[in-house]
């Protein structure tokens, strides 16, 4: 889908999926009047439930189709030279309102057609590193960092710079940005990969366009592990405590050894004279150790995810190109090209995020 414009994307994948749901909704309405279906209570309940899920999407499709027709009419009036200037002005204002409504409908339906991933609401770490291109790559990495901070601010998210290694001329070798708030990971997760820039560097005396890269890795924040231990997974042994001496040493089975069978984690405790107290302490230790193990697994998974996201940082691995001379940004994963790079660099990433979600 090379050079796919936003309009073509709407008329392609998103619109076809939207229309399919609307058609299925009409089919369900016909089925719900079929005597054969009405005679099967269980099937009737199932179809009503399915219809209820499709209803808002189908109604929005009808409104969207009506809006498109009105946009076409308003555009014709705005361009009709036979009409007086006032009529054309009113038509242009109407066209602007209709386009705004179209944007709202398409944004809403993307959310409905693409169910929300629970992980989207996690806080997000964004790691940006200068790639190939020397000082220009570092400058571009700094531009990406500022772009993401502005985008987060526009979405009502809180951003905090955790780490930054600057080059001294406005660029960065590496930076880690923490973005917190509802939907943080969902907004940024499509940014992972190699970003390529084509522009004339400020240090270039001859006006030649240079190509450089920066890598971006987006990772959800590792949360505290909520350890749930099934008693059936435990083997608990008691034995006589050992030590320097005392009345209870080697006389009561107060020492406790707990083995968590699924993970093989073993903890022991014989500090207390009471078996119950030793058991309580051992369970706390067991939860902590299992939690640490799970966190290590999460962190290892995220480290692997980061490596797979950014590759080697070579230009050929690019996911997006920022062409400054032509004010153009192209996302190569979906073939979407926008001629508003100046606005994108100011944090206006909505068109890209919506298109990627739809895809």
N, C-alpha and C positions, 0 to 999 in steps of 0.2 A: 504494500500500500504506500508506494513512494509518493511524497509530496501531498499527502491527504490533508485537505483543508478541514477546518472545523465543520463547515456546512456539509461536506461530503461524509464526515464521520457521523454526523447526525442522521443523514439520509442512508447511511450504511448500517453498521452493526447495531447501534443503539435503537434507531427507528424500526429496524426489522424485528428486533426482539420485542420491542414495545408493541408493535402491531400484532405479533404472534400471540401475546398475552391477551390483547383486546379481542382477537378472533376466537381464542379459546373461551373467553368469558361469554361471548355470544353463543358459542356451541353449548356451553353449560346451561345457559338460560333455556335453550331449546330442549335439552335433555330433562330439565326439571319440570317440563310440562308433558313429558312422555308418560302415558299411563303405565307402561311397563316399569319405569323407574319409580313412579309414585307407589307402586305395589311392593317396593322393596325398602322398608324403613332404614335399614343399615346403610344401603347405598345412597339413599336420599340424604341422610345426615352427612355422609362423606362428601357428596357433591355440593351441599350447601356450604360446608366448611371451605372447600376449595374455591367456590364462587366468592365467598367473603374475602379471601386473601387476594383475589384478582380484581375485585371491584374498584378499589381506588386507582389502580394502574389503568384499568380500562376507561374509567371516567376521565382521567387525565389525558389519555390518548385522544378521546373525542374533543376535549377542550383544545389540545395542542393542534389538532387538525383544523379546527375552526380559527385558531389564532394565525396559522399559516395562511389560510385563505384571506383573512383580513389584512395580513402583512402585504400580500401580493396586491390587493386592491389599493391599500394606502400608498404603496410604492409607485403604482401606476399614476395615481393622482398627484403625488409629489413631483413626478417627472413630466406630467402633462403640461406642455407649454401653452395649450389652448385655455387653460384655467388661469384666473388672475393670481397675483402674487400672494394674496391673503389666503386663498383656498389651498395653494401649494404649501404655504407655511403651516396651516392647520393640519394638512395631511402629513407633513414631516413630523410634527409633534405627536400625532397619533401613531405614526410608525415607530417613533422612539419608545412610546409606552408599550406597544405591542411586542417589540423586540425584548423589552425588559421582562414582560410576562412570559415570553418564550424561554428566556434564560432561566427563570424561576422554575417553570415546569420541567425543563430538562435536567436541572440540578436535582429536583425532588425525585424524578423518576429514576435517576442513576442510583440514588440511595435505596429506592424500593426494589429495583432490579438486581442490585448487588447487596445482598444482606450484610449487615454490619458484622465484622469480625470482632469477637470479644477482645482480642489482643490490640485492636486499634486504639483503645482508650488508655493504654499504658503510656507512661512517660517515655521519652525517647532521647537517646544519645545520638548526636550527629557528629561523626568524625570526618573532618575535611583535611586532606593533605595535598600539597603541591605535587604534581606529577612531572611529566616531561616538559621541558621548556625553560628551565632556569628561573631567573628573576621574574619573568612574565608569568610563569605558572604560579609562583607565590602570590603575585598581585591578583591573579584570577581567583585563587583560593580565598583570598581576602574578600573579593567581591561576592563570592558565593556565600561566605559566612554572613555578610551584611544582608544579602538577599533573604537568607533563611530567617534571620532575626526579624526583618520587616514582615515577612510572611506570617511568622508566629504571632507577632504583635497584632496583625490584621485579624487573626483568628481568635484573639482574646487569650492566647496562651502565654505562659511565662517562660522566658528564656534566660539561661545563666551560662556564662562562659566559664567552663570548668578548667580548661587548660588552653594555652596559646603560646606558640613559639613564633615570634615575629622576625621579619627579615631586616627591618630598619628603614624600608622605603615604602611602607604601607601594605606590604604583603605578609603572608604567613606561610611558614613551612608546614605547620600542623595546628589544628584547633579542635577542641571537643566542646560541643554545645549541648547543654541539657535543656530539653523543652518539656515543660510540665503542663498538664491540663487535659480536659476531656478531648479525646480524638487526636492527641499529639502524635502517636505512632502512625495512625491512619493517614494523617495529612502528609507525613514525610517519608513513608516507607518506599514510595516509588522513586525517591531521589538517589537510591544506592546505585553506584556504578561510576564509570569514567565520564567526566564532563569535558568537552573539547571547546576551546575558544579560538576564534579567528579574528584578529584585529591588529592594528598597528600599535605596538608597545610605545609607551611614553619615552622609553630609552632609545627608540629607533630613529636615527637621524635621516634615513633615506626614504621614510614613508612606506616601507615594505610591510606587508601583512605577515604576521607570524602565527603559527599554530602551536598551542600549548594545551596541557591537560591538568586537571585536578581530580582526585578521587574522593568519593563520598561514600561513607558507610553509615547506615541508619540501623540502630539496634534498640530493641525495647529494654527498658530498665529491668534489671534482675530484682525481683521482689523477694521479700523474706518468705522462705518456704514454710508453708503450713503443714507440719508433719502429722499425719494421722497413722497411728500404729494399731493394726488389728491384733488383738490378744491371741488369735489363733496362729499368728506368725512368730510368737515368742516361745522360746524354751527357757524356763527359769529353774536354775539349780541352786540349792542352798547347801552350805557346808560350814564346818566349824571355822571361826575366824582364827587367824594366827597373829602373833605379835610378841611383845616383850614380856607379857604376863598379865595377870589380872584375873578376877573371879570368872569372867565370862569367856576367856580365851580357851579354845578347845573344849568347851563344855556345852555350848549351845550352837545350834545351826543358824546363826544370825547373819553370816556372810551370804551375799547374793551374787550370782552370775546370771546375766540375762543375754541370751543370744537372739538376735533378730535374723531369722532364718533366710528371708529373701535377699538380704544384703550381706549376710555373714558378719555383721558388726557385733562385737562382744564387749560388754562392759561388766565390771565387777565393783562391788562396794562392801567394805567391812568396817567402815569408820564408826558406825553406831552399834550400840549393844542390841538395839531393836532390829529385828529382821524387817519389819514394816518400814522403818526409817531408811534402812539400807536399800530397800527395794524402791522407795520413792526417789532417793538420790540417783540410783542407777537408771531409773526411767528418764529422769531429766537429762542425764548424761547421754543416754541413748538417743533421745530426740535431737539433742544438739549435734551429735555426730552424724546422724542420718541427714539432718538439715544441711550440715556442711557438705556432705557428699552430694546432695541434690544441687546445692548452689554451684559446686565445682562442675557438675555436669552441665548446668545451664550456662555457666561462663565459658566452658569449653565449646559448647554448641554455638554460642554467640561469636566466639573467636573464629570458628570455622565459617560461620555465616558471613562475617566480615571479609575473610579471605576470598570467599566465593563471590562476594558483591563487587569488589574492586579489581580483581584480577591482578595484572601487573602494572596497570596504569598506562598502558600504551594507547596511542591514538586510535588504533584499529579496534579497540574494545569499547569505543564510545557508545554511550546510550543517548547522548544529547549534544548538539552543536550550537554554540552561541556565535553567530556571525554579526559582528558589530558594524562593518561597513554597509551591510544591507538591512540592518535593524531586524534580523531574522533569527528565530530560534526553532530548531527542528528536533523533535524527539524521534529517534530512529527505531524505537521499539514498536511504535504504532504508525510511523510515517506522518506524524502531525507537524505541520509547519505554521508558525504564527509570525506575522510581520509586526511585532510590537515588543522587540527585545528590550527597549528602553523601559517599558512598564514592567516586564518580567523581572528585570534586575532591581526594580523598586519593590519587589515582593508580590507582584500580581501573578501568582501561579495557578489561579483557579482553573483556567481553561485546560492546563496540562493535567492537573489532578483529576478533574472531571472526566477527561478523555481517557486517562489511564484506568480509572475505576470502571468506566463503561466497557473498555476493552477486556 
